[in-house]
Structures are given as C-alpha cells and as structure tokens.
C-alpha cells in the first residue's frame, strides 16, 4: 500500500466511515481527495467507487464509463520504475522556449539562413574524398577541372532542353549547377534536392561558368551502431490526443490511463508497464479553437481553457514516478510557426507545478538514460509529401528519414509550414539523436536510420472526413513503448474492433 492510499484510508477512518478498495484506488489519482470524501460523507458512511465516479463526472466532466480495476490478483500496482531515480536532462540550448527574438525583419532572415548554412556545412568536415572550395574561388578553375563545393539552393528549374539547373550560393558567392538530361540516374536523384537545402556538390567546370554535376550529398548522419540504454526501463510515447474534438476517443484514452496505472492486463503486461519511467507527449494535446474553418462545428468542448482543464485531469492520473515531457503541436495554444515554444503556463498551471511534468518546445532535445531523444510534432513533413515523389502518408518514417538526411526539420521557406526567422535555426539537428519522436500524421510508423530509432505516433482522434477524402488512414489508439536497454518497440492497442 502506498502513502497516498494510507492517507485516504486514515482520513475515512477518522470520520468513522468505511471505504472499499476500488474507491481508494480511484481517489489515489485525485489531488484534493479530502474534499471529494467530505462531499460523499455528507450523506453516506460507506464510500464505494460508484460514488467517487459520480463526483468526478460532475467536477471534471471526464466520464468514467469503465470500472476501475486492480491487477488480476487484486494487488496494488508496484512499479519497478518507482524505485529507480530518473536520469534525464532537457537540452535547453536546442529549444526556442524563452529565446525567441525575431522581429520579422530582413536582417532576421539573413541571420536565420546564415546560421543554418554555417552549421550544416560543418557536417561535411572530414568527409572522405570531398575537399570543398568557397564559391568565389571557382572562377579560377579551368574547363574540365573537377570541383567540390558546398552551397544552399535558392533556385531550381528545368531548362527547355530537359536539363535540370540549380543556383547555389554560400556567404560570398553563387554558381549555377547543371544536371544533364542524359545522366538519367543522377537527374532522378537530383529531383530530391529542395530549395534552401544545404548540399555538398562534386562536379566538373563547364562552359560559361556552369558546373556540370557528377555527384551530390546531404549533410546526413555518419554511419554508426544503434546506441542502447543501460537500465531496464521503458519510454512510452503518445501524441495527437485532440481533447475537445467530437471525434476524441475518450473511452480508449481512459483505457490507456488505466493501463499505465497497472490496472489492465496479465502479470507480464503489468510488469512491462511497471518499467515505464518516461512518457513523451508529442503535441496536439487538444483540438484547439479556430485552427481551421468551421472547426467549431466539430467540437464537443468549444472553450480552449476547458479543453486544457480536461487534459490536466488526465495527466494528474498518471503515476507520479513517471517523468512526463509535453511538447506542443499545431492545434495547441502556441504559435503555429516553427520552432514552437513550450505551452504557456496560463493554460497548464497545475502541471507546471508538478515536479514530474516538463514542458518543452517543438522541436526539442532531451537526454534520457544517456540517449539523445529528438522531439518534433511534425507539421513540416507535409512540405516533404508535396515536394518529393515516392513518399506515403501511411509510412511517415520514410519522410522522417528524408529530414534526417538533411539534418533539419525545416525545409523550403514559404511552403505550407511557416517558420519564424530566429537568429539561431532551432529546426536544425545540431546533435545526432539516438531516437526521433514525432506525431501529427495520425499514423504510426517506425524505422531506423544510421543508428537513429524512428517512432512516429498515431492519434486518439477517430478518422476525420478530411482524412478520408485525402485517402489518409489514421491509426488511433496505438501506443508505442521503447524498451531502452534493447531499443525494441512494443505496440499497445487500446482501440478495439468492438469500439
């Protein structure tokens, strides 16, 4: 029996009343359990779970449709992770929260793109067989000379003759790169180059200062083995809850809350849950207000503060030994443009005061159990889907790999996803993550890329009409858990066929 359960039982005993075990378990997740009991004991001297559930419905509007459960032997949940001290560090230098200084002026854009270029060009340092020269020095080379250089793409077009040309610049010069139509394989590969990409080029000097492209490379990750955690602890991941939407899967999400409290499943399942030490929620906590036209017609809760109040009540039910990291998404009450700062305190006051809850921006980086975890909601991936062929929304991990190759989640400026031109480009992956956590696409996807484990989470919102029209298929109610000491991913299903 934990300390909170003992407090509840002692409080009831002092009132000369009786409380059953299920009611104790329910109240253990309620911060002000005394006021709940005082209200019930006004008319009853025996407290059971039905009375507690009735109070919670009235006070929080969180409907408890399922009976609260202990594990199958009726014992309290004894989580292994509860007795292990957390080992994590939020890498604040990679998070825009509290650091946004952009005024939207021309100089801000210059600083933003200069920072992106200056960092990403260092990714080519010590690249075997690659010896880049500044663009201003390329004029000194003769026709037929082989050249290596690094530049940012600011123009891409197809010529009348079927060639592909790029205009490339660095901080001191620019040059035109030509991909010949006869080089069919390279022509197809070069289509993947986007405006604002920082690229390493290998080519041959041609006529009229053209460079004929022979090979190109992205900033990319070095080849490396996948790193693993040293302790037998688990990381749980979810996102896109969309509280307030008429399509919010309330019953299924409450089943998840029961599960993470060790009340659902056999002994093996409860043991796995007991190893969860960390939970990352990667954005879209609520459905928001006015995110898209006529959204008000699709809301069950049309007050943004009430949406967050419901979210708070759910988070308060999660065991206190689990460290919770909460990032925003495009439906949340922060700016839509990347990078997004952490959700403001005014919406989540109670959570800000909880020592196991940590607000982070999107994107951000956390070091968990000596593993670097990159967290990004994922809105910019839509720009990749519209710009690159061969990507499929049912396989979000493929788009994520394209982002990792570029070492950035910020792509062509001016497309669907807006960016704030900060002095520092927070969309760039300045350190190589061991785990990438994403959401937004409402579709689970997993993969690995050069030692980085990729996890894209699904959703707690049912299939929308818009998604159906677009041919997109949501995967609701699936929660991935990473066993950090093996980097194995286990999917947990809370959306049942009968639902």
Secondary structure by P-SEA (a helix, b strand, c coil): ccaaaaaaaaaaaaacccccaaaaaaaccccaaaaaaaaaacccccccaaaaaaaaaacccccccccccccccccccccccccbbbbbbccccccccccccccccaaaaaaaaaaaaaaaaacccccccbbbbcccccccccccbbbbbbbbbcbbbbcccbbbbbbbbcccbbbbbbbbccaaaaaaaaccccccccbbbbbccccccbbbbccccccccccccbbbbcccbbbbbcccccccccccaaaaaaaaaaaaacccccaaaaaaaaaccbbbbccccccccccccccccccccccaaaaaaaaaaaaaaccccbbbbbbcccccccccccccccccccccccccccccbbbbccccccccccbbbbbbcccaaaaaaacccccccccaaaaaaaaaaaccccccccccccccccccccccccccccbbbbccccbbbbbccccbbbbbbbccccccaaaaaacccccccbbbbbcccccbbbbbbcccccc
